[in-house]
Amino acid sequence: MIRERVAEYSRFFSLLIDIRKLRLDKHALLYDTYQHTIKAFDEKTAIETAQDEVSFFDADVRSKANGILKQHGFSLEDLINWRHTLLTNGSFNILGDSKKRRAYVARLDDNLLNDTEDVYKLVNIMSWFIDVLGGDGVTVKQLLLREMTAHCVICGKGYEPKRRTQVTCANPACKKAQQLKHKKEMRRIGKYVG
């Protein structure tokens, strides 16, 4: 059991090293292109020229990213699950639902949040890679706020719970559906009399 888990983490961190290397290579290539064009043109033209070259870089990075994913035997869904696993290890644990914690995270700058912990740096790199592959490349802050928000078990919308036991949003249809679902479950296990 432990050996399989260690092997799984080892394979994941091997993938993460290759993702980080790909990202650094892209940044270095963009920097070199910008430096080369700034010598030939003024700064405004250099920025426009560098932005035109970004689409070429993105296509190249996307093909390399797909190769890295195949090489390590991961799927996009696996990466999203790993990103969630890493996020649970941060100090703003996503398993909590504190209003104060959500308010605090909402006020933080994205770059500041990424630099607070290594876990958030890794999640940021993974989000970039997921975005390159065409997935949901959101920031660490967006992920934390999304996961810290309670979601209705019926419609799936986020809501601010008024009490700890609340599982649905304030929509009357959702409340009614949850009550019926709860009654059915209680009848099934034999605890509902009514």
TABEL-V153336 format. One record per helix or strand. SS is the DSSP state (alpha for helix, beta for strand). FROM is the first residue (numbers start at 1). LEN is the number of residues. If there is no record, write none. Layout:
ss: {SS:SS}
from: {FROM:FROM}
len: {LEN:LEN}
This chain:
ss: {alpha:alpha:alpha:alpha:alpha:alpha:alpha:beta:beta:alpha}
from: {2:43:76:99:110:118:140:150:158:172}
len: {39:30:12:9:7:15:9:2:2:18}
